[in-house]
Amino acid sequence: MKTITGHIILLLFAVTTRAAQPAIPAVQPVNLQCEQLSDPQGIDALHPRLSWQLSGDGQNIRQTAWQLLVASSPELLAKDKGDLWTTPRTPGDQCRMIVYAGRPLKSGMSCYWKVRLWTTSDAATPAAQRHSAGAWSFPARWSMGLLKAADWHARWIGYDRGFAWDSVSKFSRLSARYFRKEFATATPIKKATLYIAGLGHYLVSLNGHPIGDQVLAESPTDYTQSVKYNTFDVTDACLQGANAIGVTLGNGRFFTMRPKYKPQKIKEFGFPKLLLQLDLEDDKGHHRLVVSDSSWRFTADGPIRTNNEYDGEEYDATRAFPGWSSPGFDDSKWLLPEYTLSPGGRLSAQLDEPMKIMDRITPRTITQLTPQTYILDMGQNMAGWLQLKVKGSRGQTITLRYAETLQPNGDLYTANLRDARATDTYTLDGQGVEVWHPVFIFHGFRYVSVTGYPGTPELNDFEGQVVYDDLATIGRIETSDTLLNHILRNAWWGINANYKGMPIDCPQRNERMPWLGDRATGSLGESYLFDNENLYAKWLDDIEEAQKPDGALPDVAPAYWNYYSDNITWPGTYILIAQMLYQQFGDQQPIRRHYASMKKWLHYMSDKYERDGLMTKDKYGDWCVPPESPGLIHSRDSSRITGGELIATAYYYHLLGIMSGFATLLHEPDGFTAKAAVVRVAFNRKFLHAGGYSNNTVTADLLPLCFGMVPEKERAVVTKHLLEKVAQSGHISTGVIGTQWLMHGLTEFDRPDLAWQLATTKAYPGWGYMVEQGATTIWELWNGNTADPAMNSQNHVMLLGDLLTWCFRDLAGIAPAAPGFKTIRMQPVFPPGLDSLTASYETPYGWVKSHWQREQNTISWDVTVPPNTRALVFLPSGEKTSVGSGNYHFTLQTNKTI
Ligand code: BGC
């Protein structure tokens, strides 16, 4: 029985349960992955993890056994010879993260693999189930990178100073550097593999052909700690005879956007540098290396005159050198590079997905602002850049300025970019139609002002290229409520815009920093939209690399900004994300890998700041609560502000609980539970009073309720006060912290109607208010349209809180009951006001679907459970049923119209 509002009691019960599709499918292993990637190149996991899904939508499909073959050549694999690893037929339903345990893997090795399965389904006879294996899967592959430092024969090359036209000052201007090398091959090349680390960003071509479709590569790190390299199979691009490699280096985060400015705060790494190794194998198996060394040539006097992630890119096509990355180009006037110091970090393979141009959009409108200037509206706030197509005279310059919003006079509003100049220029070569986009920067924008375009620009002269990490969209929800649909769309756009090889806070102003607190529980909601497992696993490494020897963790990691403010809520994200990766993807590795560092940080915090069970240190409070007046950034009204010590202690307690779970999982001694008990007592002693906690902000009451800190006998009264408070205001009153627990919390406390109201109100403050004001992403502040421009980004994701998690787990009813959704908990709520919902989500095992529709007193609910999983289906009547894969239909009757 669920109380939806104070006076309506719903009685829902299942009247029918039937299998919708009894068809007999052929079950196949599909979507083979190694380290959660399809056919990755150059990995450095010595025991990579192999996964697959089972095809088919039949009833009760379950894997009963599996067998894997891994071979050193496709030919051997085709003959069913797994010379690297042949597993026996292994009973069991494990199809995720099978740890490779074959012959030792060596640098540069290519591995080809396939799997076959024994499965059971309603269709198979018991005898067939026991004996017959399915067909082998289609083959998949991976290759190994360079596993030891000694495998690298290349040396770092660069040039550690600027040129006359560069400026190494606050608004740095550093032109791109072009490196080239020719080489000849006498014998046919059987296999060519290119390994590259180009800092900050690189573009690489072989014989005039760009290698790969990644952009802004490689993934950013703290280069003094680790440097990622990428690997490409370039066999097809190599020619017998003369060849040439061309590499362009951009600045990225390596040559920072604001050098020689606040050196205590902003980390500098130096001038761009390159490490490249090309391994050529001929048909006799002989290897020859072409490596970055002092025999290369370079110039910085090329077309990219400057590239600065905040300020933009300038390209002068009159200075381009056609054919420079092909053999035969005259580089006699180019310079010799110098050997430079290594950046310091350990080289490791990039296992998070690279950034790519993920989408292309044509502007919606073009408006003439002045005789020379046009304003383009992309119709969507996005991150990436604008590509232009133009015909004009040599030497003419087009200026593109980017912004998220417009001023009332129709010109760009740039105050909220702070000092980011967000301007690209293109100087025409004058030969025919020219197509150009920047390559080493990105902007966060919806509007572009175009000045100096020759002739009259038209919409299809421009294309918005949306750049983010190559992560599949794995979750969708469409509901009968158009406002909620719009909010979800805004969330999707905001999240993708802020994936840049690390999760950043915003893509537009002079910040773009990987702030930990912004992703605390948000990362969980994001995982319902994007397959963000490897990205977040990489980010945990970034966080660990930023840990100080004493255990302190930063607020920003990689620590491009030196913020070690010692607080619980921002660095606590380290632990929350490890938990998320385990829950959502079933991945234990991050917990194993980071457990010691997490523990070290908690000890550091408790030694330094815990007093009598209370965590006394906080920094950000409930960041960005709706303030009392529209122009404010932070509230000054004490009745809106939740105490820092309360927040810190509650989070501390919560994190101790998670760590205790990790300890159990890893069979480690659990020192956390006892500590948590002490913290809980101290917390209640200090903050609990007759009517709830401290000054009874929603956050103050919500955190202890959600974290299980409230003494049993007080729970009802604290809950009552909290719900009354939310109901009275009818809108959101929480900031980044409270909002992380709000929607699911209200639903848990039997008030999904209140959660629904907050989610869909159009009034200030709320996500719906943003939509009403024309937002196409999520704002940094609830009052993001009126607050001081110093902090009113239109594209932050931290205020999403647990909204997405609530939509998927509570509205659609799709939650993991066992790590990685091996068992799925399906338990939707049906708040009044929502008439239908269609959700799909690709779990590691395949797609789960939930579609429900309300008609009068009846809710019909269709469910799809992926193969090799089970779902625990909870019906509102209290009934619970466990089902295997397949499609199911439930009809739920209510005793009144809802
Ligand atoms: C960032 C936030 C961040 C905060 C913490 C802001 O400037 O944009 O997202 O979490 O600072 O101080």
Residues whose N, C-alpha, C, O or C-beta is under 5 A from the ligand:
A	BS01	BGC	D505 W515 G517 D518
